[in-house]
Amino acid sequence: METKLQVRNLTISFRTSNGKVQAVRGIDFDLMKGETLAIVGESGSGKSVTSKAILGILAANALVENGEIIYDGKDLLKISEDDFHRIRGDKIAMIFQDPMSSLNPIVKIGRQLTEAMILKGKVRQKESRISFNSYLKLLRQAMTQAQNDPGKTAGIEEKCKAFDKFEYKHLALEAAYNKAHDAAQEAKSLIGVLVFELEKDAAKDLNYRVSRIGRLARQSVQDYVVSSRADQLETLVKKLSPDMRKGKAAADHYAELRDTLQKLGDILTEALQKDTPDFFTMGYYLTFSGQPLPSGPVKELNAELRAYMDDHFMRDFIGDAEQGIRWSAAQSCEKKEACIRALKAGRKVFEQPTLDKASCEQEQKRLAQAVQESIDPLEFVKDSLAYTFPSALSSEISHYFSAIRKNQKEEQRFARQTARHDRLTARGKNADWSVAPKSLTDLESVRQSILHLIDQLAEHYQVRLNESSRRNYAAETVAAIDHLKECASGVVNKVTKSMAKEKAIKLMEEVGIPEPHKRYNQYPFEFSGGMRQRIVIAIALAANPDILICDEPTTALDVTIQAQILELINKLKEERHLSVIFITHDLGVVANMADRIAVMYAGKIVEYGTAEDVFYHSAHPYTWALLSSMPDLDTNEKLDAIPGTPPNMIYPPQGDAFAPRNKYAMQIDFEQQPPMFKISDTHYAATWLLHPDAPKVQPPRVVTERIARMNAKRESRHAE
């Protein structure tokens, strides 16, 4: 399964007037394509901080002390704000707890839905043009070098120029089609609104609105029937003079007007449902055949044009392109082998017990160059490990040497405070403060992280080399041509105001808002809390994101509306193939929607597994406590509250942060943080109870009884 997002050793703190608060402490997780990952924990556990770090919207006093957030070959913690602007809201969208915090109370809903679409549309057009030109240039260079024959260079250049030339025709045809299609969509939408108002006897500005519908209809479908219907509409409206707006004659005219509008709408609906022509092959045919387009049904025409282009150009071009992609891959494999050798040689610099700054920085530059040269520029699906290695290595090296200085300052601070405290005690005074424990960075741990980065990439490259003989270059070449077509189409996919409005209305329908045409022009205060949350979901979906982050989206809603919103998110995830991060303090909310669950406490993930693992085989006492406090209809006994409060993260505990609230805690829980023990391939928990020498402890009775009831219900459903 494809990994959409990787979070590695993420560590975040906040500067406060009382000291540094450690909010997230070295968490790791992956988000797979099409899955829902739930992050569950009490307030202050670090859930929302993690999500805001992914979206790049941390507060100004936040300190990202360590870690990586990898998306599409980029470390989101290290990219510029300009680069993040292309991702935030476009590829990764977020739904917040309070919908009013995401909505402008004095701007109509329609404008808030369409504004981002129009702005993002312009950016995507520009990026598509750049991607098309740069990728075609790289492909042409690889095709030329693969031939290794100066006599064939001119032929390759001509083929690439021909490809570029008929793509211009393709773009012109698709742009004209999009304009007509959008006009038909807008005319159909306007007809629907006007017919509704005529039925309610509430239509205004008939002359202007009918004239606009007629103009759009003629732009969309240029034939005699549409033109005559548009003329008929305008004639009917002119007959409705102000002095004949009442009575039987006016009623007959209104009925005829509605009938004509509906017939025109039916024609536009039929036109919109027709098959889309293949403008790519059509562009080639019109550019090079010298003949007019053949007549016939669209599907037959597409097949005929495809055959013509394949015979006269595309098979030959794909053959040369495949050679170029093979050549580029072979060069990349050679560079990967050289990179593996460089990584193994460079590892020795970082194996020393104490690192030398000049040697480390010099080696980092050498390894970064070797990795950069090993990346195949024709692979448009980015290798995340390779792309992020230089920045990750540089970050770890900087972390090591900055930690040396910070540790020295921390030792000096601790010594000063200890001496002051001792002086007060020696004079017989009771100090009303205590010496803060040392907050030191483990330099050996950082050094091991550097070695792990190097070993990880070397192993990854070796796997890629071993798999290189099984690559399907024919399929990769077709995918490369499709990538160029997609980029070309992106250039002409302009988002106009009318297109944005039509899409906004469709989104409102998709998220379950009734009468979207009417509610499009309303303000946020005119919506209920559940409806406002649906609007926020529609805004988040406007750019077709890959990842949707839901930060407590149902907390402010009543129970029945909660269920509706959860069901909506589940439906949208399936229909749009979204990857979802769902953040909540209520474990019960995610029971029927999460694929995997990460339980967080005091900035750390304490249990991680599938929904089945966490609900039926939970292993951490904190997870037991959450399950024990979760109400359900079948629980007769008093629910168990979690005693105590979360720790003060200015002074994080040395051992397990949950130990003071854990009735199963052992002495070691107060002295050492437990590692993440592996229970199964999908299930992990950080508790000393999983150590082989620990006493065997059963979950609380309320948990075991609940699991038994859930199992009984599940078996009953299966039996039915």
PATOR-316247 format. One record per residue (C-alpha): y, z, x. Coordinates in steps of 0.5 Angstrom, whole numbers, padded with zeros to 4 digits, always signed. Layout:
PATOR-316247
YZX;...
END
This chain:
PATOR-316247
+0000+0000+0000;+0007-0002+0003;+0011+0004+0005;+0018+0003+0002;+0021+0010+0006;+0019+0014+0011;+0023+0021+0013;+0021+0024+0019;+0023+0031+0022;+0029+0031+0018;+0033+0037+0020;+0040+0039+0016;+0045+0045+0017;+0052+0046+0014;+0058+0049+0017;+0060+0055+0013;+0065+0061+0015;+0059+0066+0016;+0055+0061+0020;+0051+0055+0020;+0046+0055+0014;+0040+0051+0015;+0038+0047+0009;+0033+0043+0011;+0028+0044+0017;+0024+0039+0019;+0021+0035+0013;+0016+0029+0013;+0014+0025+0008;+0013+0017+0006;+0015+0014-0001;+0010+0008-0002;+0012+0002-0007;+0011+0003-0014;+0010+0011-0014;+0013+0017-0016;+0014+0022-0011;+0016+0029-0014;+0020+0034-0010;+0019+0041-0013;+0023+0047-0011;+0027+0053-0013;+0035+0052-0013;+0037+0052-0005;+0030+0050-0003;+0033+0043+0000;+0031+0038-0005;+0038+0035-0007;+0040+0036+0000;+0034+0031+0002;+0036+0026-0003;+0044+0026-0001;+0042+0025+0006;+0037+0019+0004;+0043+0016+0000;+0048+0018+0006;+0053+0022+0001;+0052+0029+0005;+0058+0034+0005;+0063+0033+0010;+0061+0040+0013;+0053+0037+0014;+0050+0037+0021;+0044+0032+0021;+0041+0036+0027;+0035+0032+0028;+0030+0026+0024;+0030+0019+0022;+0030+0016+0015;+0027+0009+0015;+0028+0004+0010;+0028-0004+0011;+0027-0003+0019;+0034+0001+0019;+0035+0009+0021;+0039+0011+0015;+0042+0017+0019;+0044+0012+0024;+0047+0006+0021;+0055+0005+0020;+0058+0006+0013;+0059-0002+0012;+0051-0003+0013;+0050+0003+0008;+0055+0000+0003;+0050-0006+0003;+0044-0001+0001;+0047+0005-0003;+0047+0003-0010;+0044-0004-0009;+0037-0002-0006;+0037+0005-0007;+0040+0008-0013;+0041+0015-0016;+0041+0019-0022;+0045+0025-0022;+0044+0032-0026;+0050+0032-0030;+0052+0024-0033;+0059+0026-0034;+0060+0027-0026;+0057+0020-0025;+0062+0017-0031;+0070+0016-0031;+0072+0019-0038;+0078+0015-0039;+0074+0008-0037;+0070+0004-0042;+0063+0004-0041;+0062-0003-0041;+0067-0004-0035;+0063+0002-0031;+0057-0002-0032;+0060-0009-0030;+0065-0007-0024;+0059-0006-0019;+0055-0012-0021;+0061-0017-0020;+0063-0013-0013;+0056-0013-0011;+0055-0020-0013;+0060-0023-0008;+0057-0019-0003;+0050-0022-0004;+0053-0029-0004;+0056-0028+0003;+0050-0025+0006;+0045-0030+0003;+0049-0035+0006;+0049-0032+0013;+0042-0031+0012;+0040-0038+0010;+0044-0041+0016;+0042-0036+0021;+0034-0036+0019;+0034-0044+0019;+0038-0044+0026;+0032-0039+0029;+0027-0044+0026;+0030-0050+0028;+0030-0047+0035;+0022-0045+0035;+0020-0051+0032;+0024-0055+0038;+0021-0051+0043;+0014-0051+0040;+0014-0058+0041;+0015-0058+0049;+0017-0065+0048;+0024-0068+0049;+0022-0074+0046;+0021-0070+0039;+0027-0066+0039;+0031-0071+0036;+0026-0071+0030;+0026-0064+0029;+0033-0064+0029;+0034-0069+0024;+0028-0066+0019;+0032-0059+0020;+0039-0063+0018;+0035-0066+0012;+0033-0060+0010;+0040-0057+0010;+0043-0063+0007;+0039-0063+0001;+0039-0056+0000;+0047-0057-0001;+0045-0062-0007;+0040-0056-0009;+0046-0051-0009;+0050-0056-0013;+0045-0057-0019;+0043-0050-0019;+0050-0048-0020;+0052-0053-0025;+0045-0050-0029;+0047-0043-0028;+0054-0044-0031;+0051-0048-0037;+0046-0043-0038;+0051-0037-0037;+0055-0041-0042;+0050-0041-0047;+0048-0034-0046;+0055-0032-0047;+0056-0036-0054;+0049-0033-0056;+0052-0026-0055;+0059-0028-0059;+0055-0031-0065;+0051-0025-0066;+0057-0020-0066;+0061-0025-0070;+0055-0026-0075;+0054-0018-0075;+0062-0017-0077;+0062-0023-0082;+0056-0019-0086;+0060-0013-0085;+0066-0016-0088;+0070-0014-0081;+0071-0020-0077;+0078-0021-0074;+0081-0027-0070;+0077-0032-0073;+0080-0038-0070;+0080-0036-0063;+0073-0033-0063;+0070-0039-0066;+0074-0044-0062;+0071-0040-0056;+0064-0040-0058;+0065-0048-0059;+0068-0049-0052;+0062-0045-0049;+0057-0048-0053;+0059-0055-0051;+0059-0053-0044;+0052-0051-0045;+0048-0056-0048;+0052-0063-0048;+0049-0067-0054;+0051-0069-0061;+0048-0064-0065;+0052-0058-0061;+0058-0062-0061;+0058-0063-0069;+0056-0056-0070;+0062-0053-0066;+0067-0058-0070;+0064-0056-0076;+0065-0049-0075;+0072-0050-0073;+0074-0054-0079;+0071-0048-0083;+0075-0043-0080;+0082-0048-0081;+0080-0048-0089;+0080-0040-0089;+0088-0040-0089;+0091-0033-0090;+0092-0034-0098;+0085-0035-0099;+0081-0029-0095;+0079-0027-0102;+0075-0029-0108;+0069-0033-0109;+0072-0039-0105;+0073-0035-0099;+0066-0032-0100;+0063-0039-0100;+0066-0041-0094;+0064-0034-0090;+0057-0036-0092;+0057-0043-0090;+0061-0040-0083;+0055-0035-0082;+0050-0040-0083;+0053-0045-0079;+0054-0040-0073;+0046-0038-0074;+0044-0045-0074;+0048-0046-0067;+0045-0040-0065;+0038-0042-0066;+0040-0049-0062;+0042-0044-0056;+0036-0040-0056;+0032-0046-0056;+0035-0048-0050;+0035-0042-0047;+0028-0041-0048;+0026-0048-0044;+0023-0049-0038;+0027-0048-0032;+0028-0055-0027;+0026-0054-0020;+0032-0055-0017;+0030-0055-0010;+0025-0061-0011;+0030-0064-0015;+0036-0064-0010;+0031-0067-0005;+0029-0073-0010;+0037-0074-0011;+0039-0074-0004;+0034-0079-0001;+0030-0083-0006;+0036-0087-0008;+0033-0087-0016;+0036-0083-0022;+0031-0077-0024;+0025-0079-0028;+0025-0077-0036;+0020-0073-0039;+0018-0066-0040;+0021-0061-0035;+0014-0058-0033;+0012-0066-0032;+0018-0067-0028;+0017-0061-0024;+0010-0063-0022;+0013-0071-0020;+0018-0068-0016;+0014-0063-0012;+0009-0069-0011;+0015-0074-0008;+0018-0069-0004;+0011-0066-0001;+0009-0074+0001;+0016-0076+0004;+0018-0069+0007;+0015-0062+0006;+0008-0063+0009;+0011-0066+0015;+0016-0061+0015;+0012-0055+0014;+0007-0057+0019;+0013-0057+0025;+0015-0050+0022;+0008-0047+0022;+0008-0049+0030;+0015-0046+0031;+0012-0040+0027;+0006-0040+0032;+0010-0041+0038;+0015-0035+0036;+0009-0030+0035;+0006-0032+0041;+0012-0031+0045;+0013-0024+0041;+0005-0022+0043;+0007-0023+0050;+0013-0019+0050;+0009-0014+0046;+0004-0013+0052;+0010-0013+0057;+0013-0008+0052;+0007-0003+0052;+0006-0004+0060;+0014-0002+0060;+0012+0004+0055;+0007+0007+0059;+0011+0006+0066;+0017+0009+0062;+0013+0015+0060;+0012+0018+0067;+0020+0019+0067;+0019+0024+0061;+0013+0027+0063;+0017+0032+0068;+0017+0039+0066;+0025+0039+0067;+0028+0032+0065;+0033+0029+0069;+0039+0026+0065;+0041+0020+0069;+0034+0018+0070;+0032+0019+0062;+0038+0015+0060;+0037+0009+0065;+0029+0009+0062;+0032+0009+0055;+0036+0003+0056;+0030-0001+0060;+0025+0001+0054;+0030-0001+0049;+0031-0008+0052;+0024-0009+0052;+0023-0007+0045;+0028-0011+0043;+0025-0017+0047;+0019-0016+0043;+0021-0017+0036;+0019-0023+0033;+0026-0026+0030;+0022-0030+0025;+0019-0024+0022;+0024-0023+0016;+0019-0017+0014;+0022-0012+0019;+0018-0008+0023;+0021-0001+0022;+0018+0002+0028;+0020-0003+0033;+0027-0004+0030;+0029+0004+0030;+0025+0006+0037;+0032+0005+0041;+0036+0009+0037;+0031+0014+0035;+0029+0015+0043;+0037+0015+0045;+0038+0021+0039;+0032+0025+0042;+0034+0024+0049;+0041+0026+0047;+0038+0032+0043;+0035+0035+0049;+0041+0035+0054;+0046+0038+0048;+0040+0043+0047;+0041+0045+0054;+0048+0047+0053;+0047+0050+0046;+0042+0054+0049;+0046+0057+0054;+0052+0058+0050;+0047+0062+0045;+0044+0066+0050;+0051+0068+0052;+0053+0069+0045;+0047+0074+0044;+0048+0077+0051;+0055+0079+0049;+0054+0081+0042;+0048+0086+0044;+0052+0089+0050;+0058+0090+0045;+0053+0093+0040;+0050+0098+0045;+0056+0100+0047;+0058+0102+0040;+0051+0106+0040;+0052+0109+0047;+0059+0112+0044;+0055+0115+0038;+0058+0110+0033;+0054+0107+0028;+0055+0099+0028;+0056+0096+0021;+0053+0090+0023;+0047+0087+0027;+0046+0082+0033;+0044+0075+0030;+0037+0073+0033;+0038+0068+0038;+0038+0061+0035;+0035+0057+0041;+0032+0049+0041;+0025+0049+0044;+0026+0044+0049;+0019+0043+0050;+0018+0041+0043;+0024+0036+0044;+0020+0033+0050;+0014+0032+0046;+0018+0029+0041;+0020+0024+0046;+0013+0022+0049;+0010+0022+0041;+0016+0016+0040;+0013+0012+0046;+0006+0013+0045;+0007+0012+0037;+0010+0005+0039;+0005+0003+0044;-0001+0005+0039;+0003+0001+0034;+0004-0005+0038;-0003-0005+0040;-0006-0005+0033;-0001-0011+0032;-0004-0015+0038;-0011-0014+0036;-0009-0016+0029;-0006-0022+0031;-0012-0027+0031;-0013-0026+0024;-0006-0028+0022;-0005-0033+0016;+0000-0037+0019;+0000-0043+0013;+0002-0037+0008;+0007-0034+0013;+0010-0041+0014;+0010-0042+0006;+0013-0035+0005;+0019-0037+0011;+0021-0043+0006;+0021-0039+0000;+0025-0034+0004;+0030-0040+0005;+0030-0042-0002;+0031-0035-0004;+0037-0035+0001;+0040-0041-0002;+0039-0039-0009;+0043-0033-0007;+0049-0037-0005;+0050-0040-0012;+0048-0034-0016;+0055-0032-0018;+0056-0026-0022;+0062-0028-0027;+0065-0023-0032;+0061-0026-0038;+0055-0026-0034;+0056-0018-0032;+0057-0017-0040;+0051-0020-0042;+0047-0017-0037;+0050-0010-0038;+0049-0011-0046;+0041-0013-0044;+0041-0006-0039;+0044-0002-0045;+0038-0005-0050;+0033-0004-0044;+0035+0004-0043;+0035+0005-0051;+0042+0005-0053;+0043+0002-0060;+0048-0003-0062;+0050-0004-0055;+0055-0010-0057;+0059-0004-0061;+0058+0001-0056;+0060-0003-0050;+0067-0002-0052;+0066+0006-0053;+0068+0012-0048;+0063+0017-0045;+0066+0022-0049;+0063+0018-0055;+0056+0019-0053;+0051+0025-0053;+0049+0028-0047;+0042+0024-0047;+0046+0017-0049;+0050+0019-0043;+0044+0020-0038;+0042+0013-0041;+0048+0010-0039;+0048+0013-0032;+0040+0010-0031;+0043+0003-0034;+0048+0003-0028;+0043+0005-0023;+0039-0001-0025;+0044-0006-0025;+0043-0008-0018;+0035-0008-0019;+0034-0003-0013;+0028-0002-0010;+0028+0006-0010;+0031+0010-0015;+0032+0017-0014;+0033+0022-0020;+0036+0029-0018;+0034+0034-0024;+0036+0028-0029;+0033+0032-0035;+0036+0039-0033;+0042+0039-0038;+0038+0036-0044;+0035+0039-0049;+0027+0039-0049;+0026+0033-0054;+0031+0029-0050;+0028+0031-0044;+0021+0028-0046;+0025+0021-0048;+0028+0021-0041;+0022+0022-0037;+0018+0017-0042;+0024+0012-0040;+0024+0013-0033;+0016+0012-0033;+0017+0005-0037;+0022+0003-0032;+0018+0004-0026;+0012+0000-0029;+0016-0006-0031;+0021-0006-0025;+0016-0004-0020;+0021+0001-0018;+0019+0007-0012;+0022+0014-0015;+0024+0020-0012;+0024+0025-0018;+0027+0032-0016;+0026+0038-0020;+0026+0045-0020;+0021+0045-0026;+0014+0043-0024;+0012+0042-0031;+0017+0036-0032;+0013+0032-0027;+0006+0033-0029;+0005+0027-0033;+0009+0022-0028;+0008+0024-0021;+0003+0020-0017;+0005+0025-0011;+0008+0032-0010;+0012+0035-0005;+0013+0043-0006;+0019+0045-0002;+0021+0052+0000;+0027+0055+0004;+0028+0048+0007;+0021+0046+0009;+0015+0043+0005;+0010+0048+0004;+0005+0044+0000;+0004+0036-0001;-0001+0032-0004;-0003+0028-0010;-0001+0031-0017;-0009+0032-0018;-0009+0036-0012;-0003+0040-0013;-0004+0042-0021;-0012+0043-0020;-0013+0045-0013;-0006+0048-0011;-0007+0052-0004;+0000+0055-0003;+0002+0062-0006;+0009+0059-0007;+0006+0053-0011;+0001+0059-0015;+0008+0062-0017;+0011+0056-0019;+0005+0055-0024;+0004+0062-0026;+0012+0062-0028;+0011+0055-0032;+0010+0056-0040;+0005+0052-0044;+0003+0053-0051;-0004+0055-0050;-0001+0061-0045;-0002+0068-0049;-0001+0072-0043;+0006+0074-0040;+0008+0069-0035;+0009+0072-0028;+0016+0072-0025;+0017+0070-0018;+0019+0077-0015;+0025+0077-0010;+0030+0072-0008;+0030+0066-0003;+0032+0068+0004;+0039+0068+0007;+0038+0061+0011;+0044+0063+0016;+0038+0068+0019;+0032+0064+0017;+0026+0068+0018;+0021+0067+0024;+0015+0067+0020;+0013+0064+0013;+0020+0064+0009;+0016+0066+0003;+0012+0072+0006;+0017+0077+0003;+0016+0075-0004;+0008+0073-0003;+0003+0079-0005;-0002+0075-0001;+0002+0075+0005;-0001+0078+0012;+0002+0081+0018;+0002+0074+0022;+0006+0071+0016;+0012+0075+0018;+0011+0073+0025;+0010+0066+0026;+0011+0060+0021;+0004+0057+0019;+0003+0050+0021;+0001+0044+0016;-0006+0045+0015;-0010+0039+0012;-0014+0040+0006;-0016+0033+0005;-0014+0026+0007;-0008+0027+0001;-0007+0034+0001;-0004+0039+0006;-0001+0046+0005;+0003+0051+0010;+0000+0057+0009;-0004+0062+0014;-0009+0063+0008;-0012+0056+0010;-0014+0059+0017;-0021+0059+0018;-0020+0067+0020;-0016+0069+0014;-0019+0073+0008;-0021+0068+0002;-0016+0069-0003;-0017+0066-0010;-0011+0064-0014;-0008+0068-0020;-0012+0069-0026;-0006+0065-0030;-0007+0059-0026;-0014+0059-0026;-0015+0060-0033;-0009+0054-0034;-0013+0050-0029;-0020+0051-0033;-0016+0049-0040;-0013+0043-0037;-0020+0041-0034;-0023+0042-0041;-0018+0038-0045;-0019+0032-0040;-0026+0032-0041;-0025+0032-0048;-0021+0026-0048;-0026+0023-0043;-0031+0024-0048;-0027+0021-0054;
END
